[in-house]
Amino acid sequence: MIVTDHFVYIHTSRTAGTFLNKLMLEHVPGAHMLQYHGHLRDLPAEYSHLPVIGFVRNPWDWYVSMFFDYRRKQQYVYEVISKGGALSFHETVTRFLNLGDGSELSRTLLQQLVNTAPTIIDVRTPPRRRHPGLRSKNFENFPDNCGYYSWLFKLMYASDRKHDIHIGRFENLKDEVLRLFTLTATPISAGIAGYLEESRPLNGSPRPVSYIGGYPPELEQLVAQRDKYLIEKYDYHFSA
């Protein structure tokens, strides 16, 4: 979570956050990091008047990016769900999607996540436990029949206060950055324009270029069912 003079940025995992963090911290007035992957609920009241921006990604594509990136980093949520990396993409993503199905397996996995995740996140929390910004308590009441990505997205923006929230689409990242900056009255400086024009993606996952071939029909449909919230809200489709 980054606070600037013009907005608050919420960084959901695998939505170009490394690229955006660098842009904002180097080029947006007053930008400073409060907490990497910080939740809107944790925003200090003194900044609650600021508009909030963030990004969303096609759920089918998000799970591919998540799988390959988390596997490379041995990220703890992935390690628990995938049996330490022993399971395939299909098996692992199915487990992520079914965390809220009430089965004995999902209850066991959620308890393992409760036991593994940090109780607090601060500078002393090891990086592998610090990311993607989830605490032990977050896994205690996982919602029924909700996909992991939809749950994570909602969790990042949940707050007891009302906020003016604007979400951009990852797929049109640079154009959407300019749109969101304009909406929040953020001046488009030469530094911002140059960064967007010249910078290449950062922290990309070692993954296939297209997600289409990785989904058998039953897994494609499971994403459609479990992540219906994001798919309908942001008009996503299973297509190249």
N, C-alpha and C positions, 0 to 999 in steps of 0.2 A: 504494500500500500504506500503510494507516494502522495504527498500533499504539495500543492503548488499555490501560487497566488490566485489561480483561476479555477482550479478543480481538484478533485481527489481521484486518483487512479487505483482501481482494484485489479490485481493481477491474478487471474485464474490460470492454473497450470496448463501448459501447452496451447497458449493463445498469443504467442509472440511477445511474451513478457520481457524477455532479456533484451530484445530489440527496442521495445518501448521504454523500458526502464532507462536504458542508456540515452535514448532521445530526450526524455524528460529531465533527467538529472543533469545533462550537459547543456540543454538549450531552453528549457522552460523556466521563466522567472520564479524564484522562490521555491523551486523543487527540492524536496528532501524526503528521504526514505524513513517511514515510520516502522514498517515491518514487511519484510519480503513475504508475499502471499498473505498479507494481513486481511482480516475480514472487516467488512463495513461496520459490523456490530461493535468492533473495538476502536472505531474512530473517536478520538477525543472530541468532546462537545464543542470546543472552541472552533472546530473546523466544520461543524454540521451544516453551516449555511452554504457551503460550497457545493456546486453540482458535482455529480459523480460520473465518471466514465469507465468503461471496460469493454471487453471483446468477447464474442461468442464464436464458436467454430462448428461446422457441420459435424454432428455426433458420430457418423460413420467414420469420417476422417479423423476425428479426435481420438477415438479408441486405437486406431492404427498408430498415430503419433505417440500416444501415451504408452502403448505396449513396447514399442522399440526404444523409446527414450528411457523409460523406467527400467527396462531390462538392462540396458547399457550401464545405467547408474546404480543398479541393484537397490532401487528405491524400496523402502520397507513395505509400503502398501502392496506393491507388485510382488515382492518376495513372499508375503503372506498368501496372497490370492493365488499365485502361480506355483505354490509348493517349492519355493526357492528357485524358480526358473525352470522347473522340470516340465511344465505344461506348455502346450502349443498356444498359438494366438487364439484359435477357436475356443479351446478349453478355458484359457485365462479370461478372455473377454466375456464369455458366457457366465463365469463366476462373478465378474464385476457387475454384470447386468442383473444377476439374480440375487444380489445381496439382500434385497428386501422381500424375498419370496416366502420367508418363514420356514424354510426347510431346515433340517438338522444341520446340513452342511453350511448353510449361510449363517445360522446362529453360531456355529463353531468358528467360522471365519471372522465374524464380527467380534466375537469375544477375543480372538487372537489379536485383532487390530486394537481393541481397547487396551489389551495388555502390552502391546508393542509401541503404540503411539505415545509421544511425550505428553505429560500432564500440563506442562507449560511450555511456551516457546519463547526463548530469549537468546541473547548472543552466546550463551554457554551451551545451547542445544546443538548437538552434532548436526552437520549439514544433512546427512541422510535421514535424520529424524525431523529436521526443521521443515523440510519440503514434503508435500505441497501445502504446508500451513494448516495441518489438521492436528487437533488435540485428541487425547483419549476420549474425552466426554462427547466429542462429535460423533463417535461411532456407537454410542449407547442406545440411541433411539432412531435407528435407520428406518426411513419411511417404507411402507408396503409398496411393492411393485413399482419402484422408482429406479431408473437407471443411475449408475454411479455418477455419470457426468451431469445429468440433470440435478441430482442431489448436491453435487459439489458446487455447481453454478448457483443454485438457490442459496446454499449456505454462505457463499462468499458475499452475497448482497443482502442477506437478512439483517434487519436492524429494528430496534425498538423505536427509532425516530423515523420521520418521513424525510426522504431525500429525492432530489431531482436527478434521476438516473438516466444516462444515455448509453446505449450499447451499440458498438460497431461490429461489423462482420469481418472476421479474420480473412476471409477470401478476397476482400478488396482493401487490404490493410492500409496502404498508403493513402488512398483516397478517403478512407473512413477516418484516418487520423486527422486529416485536414477538415473534414466535416465536423468532427467532434470538437476540435480546437476552435473552429468558427462558432459553434453552438455555445461554447463556454467563454467566448470573448477573449480567447488566448491569441495574442498577436503572432502571426506567422512570420517569424524573423527569417533572415537569410540563413541563419544556422539551422533552423528547423527545415526549411525548404531544401537546403543542401544535403542534410542528413537523409531525408526521405528520398531524394533523387539518387544519391550516390551509395548509400549503405546497403550491404547485402544482409540476408537473414542471419540471425545469430541463434546458437543453441538448437540447430535443426536436428531432428532425430534421424538415425541411419535406417531408413525405411524405404519401401517401394514408392515410386513416384505417385502411382494411383492406388486408391484404396479398394477399387471395384473388385479386382481379382481375389482379394483376400477374404471375401464374404460368401460362404455358402448360403443358399436361400433361407435356411432356418435361422442363421445368425443375423442376416440382414433384417428379417422380420422381428427378431427379438429386440434389436436396437430400435426399430420403429415403434414397438409396443412400450418398451421401458423408458425411452427418451422422447416420448410423445410430446411432453411439455415443451422442450426446446425445438423440436422439429416443427411443431405447429406455430409456436410463438414467433419463430424467426424464418419460417417458410423454407425449411431445408428439404432436400430430396436426395434419394440415392442415385446419384448420377455423377459423371466425370466433370 
